Amino acid sequence: MTITAQAPGSEDALSDRPAAVRGRSVLLTPLDVDDAELLQQWRADPVAAHALGSWPRPLTALRERIERDIGNNDRDDFLILLPDGTPVGHTAVFNQDFADATAELELLLAPGYRGRGLALDALNALTDLVFGELPLYRLQADTHAGNEPALATLAAAGFTREGVRRSVCLHRGRRHDVALLSLLRPEWEAQSRPKAWELPTPRPVAG
């Protein structure tokens, strides 16, 4: 399924959006209600639908959910952009528990932008934002136990696989195991890669 990255004439509006954090080749900007149509298209992709274990919801319901989540103090959603403003995915930190200093994360790339290292770059930027700006100690992620690309990306970002929740997900009439992974603050601090604030500002690639 081919997804149009952005509507004609929208480049300037997207490239002017504020960056919550920048990676090597992407930036994360706060999700807006007007991004609902993009998210609905991305979530309708068969690969994404399988990974999420869900089916597309009405656009109105998705807009209402995004609007509700914007005011939610335990969740932060971001649109993943290329330096030229092209939207390529969505990521979020949710279930933020400041008493236990824990949170969960999710990340979804648009079709056509997978396999380029953008997910790892966005994930590194997100963990830098979380541990660099919030008093959290543990980040958790889960994915289908057979989702090798996601597992490889999480491992490359420093996440440790803790175990498997057996037959926890039902999708298309079949039960699926889900792998649980986590990254702790000391592990993030020990990473040798430059943190997001130490990177040069990414520049658009000339066409």
ZAMAR-96929 format. One record per residue (C-alpha): residue number from 1; x, y, z. Coordinates in Angstrom, 2 decimals. Example, Ala and Ser with C-alpha at 12.3 -4.5 7.8 and 13.67 -1.06 7.14 Angstrom:
BEGIN
<atom><num>1</num><east>12.30</east><north>-4.50</north><up>7.80</up></atom>
<atom><num>2</num><east>13.67</east><north>-1.06</north><up>7.14</up></atom>
END
This chain:
BEGIN
<atom><num>1</num><east>0.00</east><north>0.00</north><up>0.00</up></atom>
<atom><num>2</num><east>1.47</east><north>3.37</north><up>-1.02</up></atom>
<atom><num>3</num><east>1.01</east><north>6.27</north><up>1.38</up></atom>
<atom><num>4</num><east>1.32</east><north>9.86</north><up>0.21</up></atom>
<atom><num>5</num><east>3.84</east><north>11.43</north><up>2.55</up></atom>
<atom><num>6</num><east>2.18</east><north>14.83</north><up>2.60</up></atom>
<atom><num>7</num><east>-0.31</east><north>16.90</north><up>0.74</up></atom>
<atom><num>8</num><east>0.95</east><north>19.19</north><up>-2.05</up></atom>
<atom><num>9</num><east>1.88</east><north>22.59</north><up>-0.74</up></atom>
<atom><num>10</num><east>2.23</east><north>21.40</north><up>2.86</up></atom>
<atom><num>11</num><east>6.05</east><north>21.26</north><up>2.94</up></atom>
<atom><num>12</num><east>6.57</east><north>24.70</north><up>4.46</up></atom>
<atom><num>13</num><east>3.99</east><north>24.15</north><up>7.20</up></atom>
<atom><num>14</num><east>5.61</east><north>20.87</north><up>8.21</up></atom>
<atom><num>15</num><east>9.20</east><north>22.04</north><up>8.04</up></atom>
<atom><num>16</num><east>8.31</east><north>25.03</north><up>10.23</up></atom>
<atom><num>17</num><east>6.96</east><north>22.87</north><up>13.04</up></atom>
<atom><num>18</num><east>8.96</east><north>22.98</north><up>16.28</up></atom>
<atom><num>19</num><east>11.34</east><north>20.13</north><up>17.02</up></atom>
<atom><num>20</num><east>11.00</east><north>18.55</north><up>20.45</up></atom>
<atom><num>21</num><east>14.23</east><north>16.68</north><up>19.71</up></atom>
<atom><num>22</num><east>16.42</east><north>16.03</north><up>16.66</up></atom>
<atom><num>23</num><east>18.21</east><north>12.86</north><up>15.64</up></atom>
<atom><num>24</num><east>20.81</east><north>12.29</north><up>12.96</up></atom>
<atom><num>25</num><east>18.29</east><north>12.25</north><up>10.12</up></atom>
<atom><num>26</num><east>14.87</east><north>12.90</north><up>11.68</up></atom>
<atom><num>27</num><east>13.19</east><north>15.25</north><up>14.10</up></atom>
<atom><num>28</num><east>10.26</east><north>14.70</north><up>16.43</up></atom>
<atom><num>29</num><east>7.54</east><north>17.34</north><up>16.59</up></atom>
<atom><num>30</num><east>4.47</east><north>17.27</north><up>18.86</up></atom>
<atom><num>31</num><east>1.53</east><north>15.47</north><up>17.26</up></atom>
<atom><num>32</num><east>-1.39</east><north>17.70</north><up>16.26</up></atom>
<atom><num>33</num><east>-5.04</east><north>16.88</north><up>15.68</up></atom>
<atom><num>34</num><east>-4.59</east><north>17.68</north><up>11.99</up></atom>
<atom><num>35</num><east>-2.14</east><north>14.73</north><up>11.74</up></atom>
<atom><num>36</num><east>-5.00</east><north>12.27</north><up>12.30</up></atom>
<atom><num>37</num><east>-5.48</east><north>11.46</north><up>8.60</up></atom>
<atom><num>38</num><east>-1.81</east><north>10.49</north><up>8.22</up></atom>
<atom><num>39</num><east>-1.98</east><north>8.23</north><up>11.27</up></atom>
<atom><num>40</num><east>-5.16</east><north>6.59</north><up>10.02</up></atom>
<atom><num>41</num><east>-3.48</east><north>5.80</north><up>6.67</up></atom>
<atom><num>42</num><east>-0.36</east><north>4.42</north><up>8.32</up></atom>
<atom><num>43</num><east>-2.31</east><north>2.26</north><up>10.77</up></atom>
<atom><num>44</num><east>-4.34</east><north>0.81</north><up>7.89</up></atom>
<atom><num>45</num><east>-1.20</east><north>-0.64</north><up>6.29</up></atom>
<atom><num>46</num><east>-1.33</east><north>-4.46</north><up>6.65</up></atom>
<atom><num>47</num><east>2.12</east><north>-4.67</north><up>8.25</up></atom>
<atom><num>48</num><east>1.21</east><north>-2.01</north><up>10.80</up></atom>
<atom><num>49</num><east>-2.22</east><north>-3.51</north><up>11.46</up></atom>
<atom><num>50</num><east>-0.63</east><north>-6.86</north><up>12.21</up></atom>
<atom><num>51</num><east>2.00</east><north>-5.31</north><up>14.50</up></atom>
<atom><num>52</num><east>-0.61</east><north>-3.24</north><up>16.33</up></atom>
<atom><num>53</num><east>-3.13</east><north>-6.07</north><up>16.47</up></atom>
<atom><num>54</num><east>-5.91</east><north>-3.65</north><up>15.56</up></atom>
<atom><num>55</num><east>-7.97</east><north>-2.40</north><up>12.63</up></atom>
<atom><num>56</num><east>-8.50</east><north>1.16</north><up>11.35</up></atom>
<atom><num>57</num><east>-10.85</east><north>3.34</north><up>13.37</up></atom>
<atom><num>58</num><east>-13.04</east><north>6.16</north><up>12.00</up></atom>
<atom><num>59</num><east>-11.12</east><north>9.35</north><up>11.35</up></atom>
<atom><num>60</num><east>-13.43</east><north>11.30</north><up>13.67</up></atom>
<atom><num>61</num><east>-12.69</east><north>8.91</north><up>16.55</up></atom>
<atom><num>62</num><east>-8.95</east><north>9.14</north><up>15.92</up></atom>
<atom><num>63</num><east>-9.07</east><north>12.94</north><up>15.90</up></atom>
<atom><num>64</num><east>-11.00</east><north>12.89</north><up>19.18</up></atom>
<atom><num>65</num><east>-8.46</east><north>10.50</north><up>20.71</up></atom>
<atom><num>66</num><east>-5.52</east><north>12.67</north><up>19.65</up></atom>
<atom><num>67</num><east>-7.23</east><north>15.78</north><up>21.01</up></atom>
<atom><num>68</num><east>-7.89</east><north>13.98</north><up>24.30</up></atom>
<atom><num>69</num><east>-4.32</east><north>12.69</north><up>24.52</up></atom>
<atom><num>70</num><east>-2.85</east><north>16.16</north><up>23.95</up></atom>
<atom><num>71</num><east>-4.18</east><north>17.12</north><up>27.38</up></atom>
<atom><num>72</num><east>-3.08</east><north>13.86</north><up>28.98</up></atom>
<atom><num>73</num><east>-0.18</east><north>14.37</north><up>31.38</up></atom>
<atom><num>74</num><east>1.00</east><north>10.76</north><up>31.19</up></atom>
<atom><num>75</num><east>1.33</east><north>10.61</north><up>27.39</up></atom>
<atom><num>76</num><east>3.35</east><north>12.50</north><up>24.74</up></atom>
<atom><num>77</num><east>2.90</east><north>11.83</north><up>21.01</up></atom>
<atom><num>78</num><east>5.24</east><north>12.94</north><up>18.24</up></atom>
<atom><num>79</num><east>5.22</east><north>13.01</north><up>14.46</up></atom>
<atom><num>80</num><east>8.53</east><north>11.82</north><up>12.96</up></atom>
<atom><num>81</num><east>9.73</east><north>14.19</north><up>10.21</up></atom>
<atom><num>82</num><east>12.61</east><north>14.23</north><up>7.78</up></atom>
<atom><num>83</num><east>14.62</east><north>17.49</north><up>7.74</up></atom>
<atom><num>84</num><east>12.59</east><north>18.74</north><up>4.75</up></atom>
<atom><num>85</num><east>9.35</east><north>18.29</north><up>6.71</up></atom>
<atom><num>86</num><east>8.24</east><north>15.00</north><up>5.16</up></atom>
<atom><num>87</num><east>6.27</east><north>12.99</north><up>7.77</up></atom>
<atom><num>88</num><east>7.50</east><north>9.40</north><up>7.99</up></atom>
<atom><num>89</num><east>6.05</east><north>8.03</north><up>11.20</up></atom>
<atom><num>90</num><east>4.65</east><north>8.39</north><up>14.69</up></atom>
<atom><num>91</num><east>6.09</east><north>7.66</north><up>18.11</up></atom>
<atom><num>92</num><east>4.85</east><north>8.11</north><up>21.66</up></atom>
<atom><num>93</num><east>5.78</east><north>7.81</north><up>25.30</up></atom>
<atom><num>94</num><east>2.77</east><north>6.73</north><up>27.36</up></atom>
<atom><num>95</num><east>1.76</east><north>5.37</north><up>30.76</up></atom>
<atom><num>96</num><east>4.27</east><north>7.74</north><up>32.31</up></atom>
<atom><num>97</num><east>4.37</east><north>6.90</north><up>36.01</up></atom>
<atom><num>98</num><east>6.50</east><north>9.45</north><up>37.83</up></atom>
<atom><num>99</num><east>6.12</east><north>7.68</north><up>41.16</up></atom>
<atom><num>100</num><east>7.78</east><north>4.51</north><up>39.85</up></atom>
<atom><num>101</num><east>9.74</east><north>6.47</north><up>37.18</up></atom>
<atom><num>102</num><east>8.57</east><north>4.19</north><up>34.36</up></atom>
<atom><num>103</num><east>6.96</east><north>4.62</north><up>30.95</up></atom>
<atom><num>104</num><east>6.18</east><north>2.71</north><up>27.77</up></atom>
<atom><num>105</num><east>6.85</east><north>3.63</north><up>24.16</up></atom>
<atom><num>106</num><east>5.59</east><north>2.84</north><up>20.68</up></atom>
<atom><num>107</num><east>6.86</east><north>3.65</north><up>17.19</up></atom>
<atom><num>108</num><east>5.31</east><north>3.27</north><up>13.75</up></atom>
<atom><num>109</num><east>6.95</east><north>4.07</north><up>10.40</up></atom>
<atom><num>110</num><east>5.05</east><north>4.78</north><up>7.21</up></atom>
<atom><num>111</num><east>5.29</east><north>2.26</north><up>4.37</up></atom>
<atom><num>112</num><east>8.15</east><north>3.11</north><up>2.05</up></atom>
<atom><num>113</num><east>10.35</east><north>4.47</north><up>4.86</up></atom>
<atom><num>114</num><east>11.12</east><north>1.21</north><up>6.62</up></atom>
<atom><num>115</num><east>14.53</east><north>-0.44</north><up>6.40</up></atom>
<atom><num>116</num><east>16.44</east><north>2.86</north><up>6.14</up></atom>
<atom><num>117</num><east>17.56</east><north>3.22</north><up>9.75</up></atom>
<atom><num>118</num><east>14.97</east><north>5.91</north><up>10.47</up></atom>
<atom><num>119</num><east>13.28</east><north>3.86</north><up>13.20</up></atom>
<atom><num>120</num><east>16.56</east><north>3.50</north><up>15.11</up></atom>
<atom><num>121</num><east>17.32</east><north>7.20</north><up>14.73</up></atom>
<atom><num>122</num><east>13.84</east><north>8.16</north><up>15.95</up></atom>
<atom><num>123</num><east>14.05</east><north>5.68</north><up>18.83</up></atom>
<atom><num>124</num><east>17.43</east><north>7.03</north><up>19.95</up></atom>
<atom><num>125</num><east>16.09</east><north>10.58</north><up>19.77</up></atom>
<atom><num>126</num><east>13.03</east><north>9.60</north><up>21.81</up></atom>
<atom><num>127</num><east>15.07</east><north>7.88</north><up>24.54</up></atom>
<atom><num>128</num><east>17.35</east><north>10.93</north><up>24.69</up></atom>
<atom><num>129</num><east>14.31</east><north>13.16</north><up>25.14</up></atom>
<atom><num>130</num><east>12.83</east><north>10.94</north><up>27.85</up></atom>
<atom><num>131</num><east>15.97</east><north>10.38</north><up>29.91</up></atom>
<atom><num>132</num><east>17.38</east><north>13.82</north><up>29.19</up></atom>
<atom><num>133</num><east>14.29</east><north>15.79</north><up>30.18</up></atom>
<atom><num>134</num><east>12.13</east><north>13.58</north><up>32.41</up></atom>
<atom><num>135</num><east>12.86</east><north>11.96</north><up>35.79</up></atom>
<atom><num>136</num><east>12.23</east><north>8.46</north><up>34.46</up></atom>
<atom><num>137</num><east>14.35</east><north>5.38</north><up>35.13</up></atom>
<atom><num>138</num><east>12.83</east><north>2.65</north><up>32.95</up></atom>
<atom><num>139</num><east>11.42</east><north>2.61</north><up>29.41</up></atom>
<atom><num>140</num><east>9.48</east><north>-0.44</north><up>28.23</up></atom>
<atom><num>141</num><east>8.45</east><north>-1.64</north><up>24.78</up></atom>
<atom><num>142</num><east>6.76</east><north>-4.74</north><up>23.45</up></atom>
<atom><num>143</num><east>6.27</east><north>-6.26</north><up>20.01</up></atom>
<atom><num>144</num><east>5.25</east><north>-9.56</north><up>18.44</up></atom>
<atom><num>145</num><east>7.89</east><north>-12.16</north><up>19.26</up></atom>
<atom><num>146</num><east>8.31</east><north>-12.81</north><up>15.53</up></atom>
<atom><num>147</num><east>8.75</east><north>-9.16</north><up>14.56</up></atom>
<atom><num>148</num><east>12.47</east><north>-9.44</north><up>13.82</up></atom>
<atom><num>149</num><east>12.93</east><north>-5.90</north><up>12.37</up></atom>
<atom><num>150</num><east>11.40</east><north>-4.32</north><up>15.49</up></atom>
<atom><num>151</num><east>13.39</east><north>-6.58</north><up>17.81</up></atom>
<atom><num>152</num><east>16.63</east><north>-5.74</north><up>15.96</up></atom>
<atom><num>153</num><east>15.89</east><north>-2.00</north><up>16.14</up></atom>
<atom><num>154</num><east>15.15</east><north>-2.13</north><up>19.86</up></atom>
<atom><num>155</num><east>18.31</east><north>-4.16</north><up>20.49</up></atom>
<atom><num>156</num><east>20.37</east><north>-1.66</north><up>18.49</up></atom>
<atom><num>157</num><east>18.92</east><north>1.12</north><up>20.69</up></atom>
<atom><num>158</num><east>20.14</east><north>-0.70</north><up>23.79</up></atom>
<atom><num>159</num><east>16.93</east><north>-2.39</north><up>24.89</up></atom>
<atom><num>160</num><east>17.24</east><north>-5.73</north><up>26.70</up></atom>
<atom><num>161</num><east>14.79</east><north>-8.53</north><up>25.99</up></atom>
<atom><num>162</num><east>13.31</east><north>-9.57</north><up>29.33</up></atom>
<atom><num>163</num><east>10.99</east><north>-12.34</north><up>28.26</up></atom>
<atom><num>164</num><east>7.90</east><north>-13.36</north><up>26.32</up></atom>
<atom><num>165</num><east>4.23</east><north>-13.04</north><up>27.22</up></atom>
<atom><num>166</num><east>2.79</east><north>-16.18</north><up>25.69</up></atom>
<atom><num>167</num><east>-0.38</east><north>-16.08</north><up>23.56</up></atom>
<atom><num>168</num><east>-1.26</east><north>-12.61</north><up>24.83</up></atom>
<atom><num>169</num><east>-2.40</east><north>-11.17</north><up>21.49</up></atom>
<atom><num>170</num><east>-5.27</east><north>-12.30</north><up>19.25</up></atom>
<atom><num>171</num><east>-5.07</east><north>-11.21</north><up>15.60</up></atom>
<atom><num>172</num><east>-6.82</east><north>-12.68</north><up>12.56</up></atom>
<atom><num>173</num><east>-7.96</east><north>-15.69</north><up>14.56</up></atom>
<atom><num>174</num><east>-4.50</east><north>-16.64</north><up>15.81</up></atom>
<atom><num>175</num><east>-2.79</east><north>-16.21</north><up>19.17</up></atom>
<atom><num>176</num><east>0.60</east><north>-14.46</north><up>19.15</up></atom>
<atom><num>177</num><east>3.40</east><north>-14.22</north><up>21.68</up></atom>
<atom><num>178</num><east>4.64</east><north>-10.74</north><up>22.60</up></atom>
<atom><num>179</num><east>8.25</east><north>-9.98</north><up>23.53</up></atom>
<atom><num>180</num><east>8.93</east><north>-7.52</north><up>26.36</up></atom>
<atom><num>181</num><east>12.03</east><north>-5.28</north><up>26.28</up></atom>
<atom><num>182</num><east>13.32</east><north>-2.46</north><up>28.44</up></atom>
<atom><num>183</num><east>16.00</east><north>0.22</north><up>28.67</up></atom>
<atom><num>184</num><east>17.16</east><north>1.56</north><up>32.06</up></atom>
<atom><num>185</num><east>18.64</east><north>5.00</north><up>32.66</up></atom>
<atom><num>186</num><east>22.15</east><north>3.70</north><up>33.59</up></atom>
<atom><num>187</num><east>22.19</east><north>1.69</north><up>30.36</up></atom>
<atom><num>188</num><east>21.23</east><north>4.77</north><up>28.36</up></atom>
<atom><num>189</num><east>23.89</east><north>6.84</north><up>30.15</up></atom>
<atom><num>190</num><east>26.54</east><north>4.23</north><up>29.32</up></atom>
<atom><num>191</num><east>25.85</east><north>4.32</north><up>25.58</up></atom>
<atom><num>192</num><east>28.84</east><north>5.61</north><up>23.62</up></atom>
<atom><num>193</num><east>26.82</east><north>7.24</north><up>20.83</up></atom>
<atom><num>194</num><east>26.41</east><north>11.03</north><up>20.85</up></atom>
<atom><num>195</num><east>23.21</east><north>12.17</north><up>22.54</up></atom>
<atom><num>196</num><east>20.65</east><north>14.13</north><up>20.51</up></atom>
<atom><num>197</num><east>21.82</east><north>17.52</north><up>21.79</up></atom>
<atom><num>198</num><east>25.39</east><north>16.72</north><up>20.72</up></atom>
<atom><num>199</num><east>24.45</east><north>16.10</north><up>17.07</up></atom>
<atom><num>200</num><east>24.63</east><north>18.67</north><up>14.28</up></atom>
<atom><num>201</num><east>21.28</east><north>19.83</north><up>12.94</up></atom>
<atom><num>202</num><east>20.23</east><north>17.44</north><up>10.14</up></atom>
<atom><num>203</num><east>20.00</east><north>19.03</north><up>6.70</up></atom>
<atom><num>204</num><east>17.63</east><north>18.12</north><up>3.86</up></atom>
<atom><num>205</num><east>19.12</east><north>15.83</north><up>1.23</up></atom>
<atom><num>206</num><east>19.32</east><north>17.49</north><up>-2.16</up></atom>
<atom><num>207</num><east>17.09</east><north>15.89</north><up>-4.77</up></atom>
END
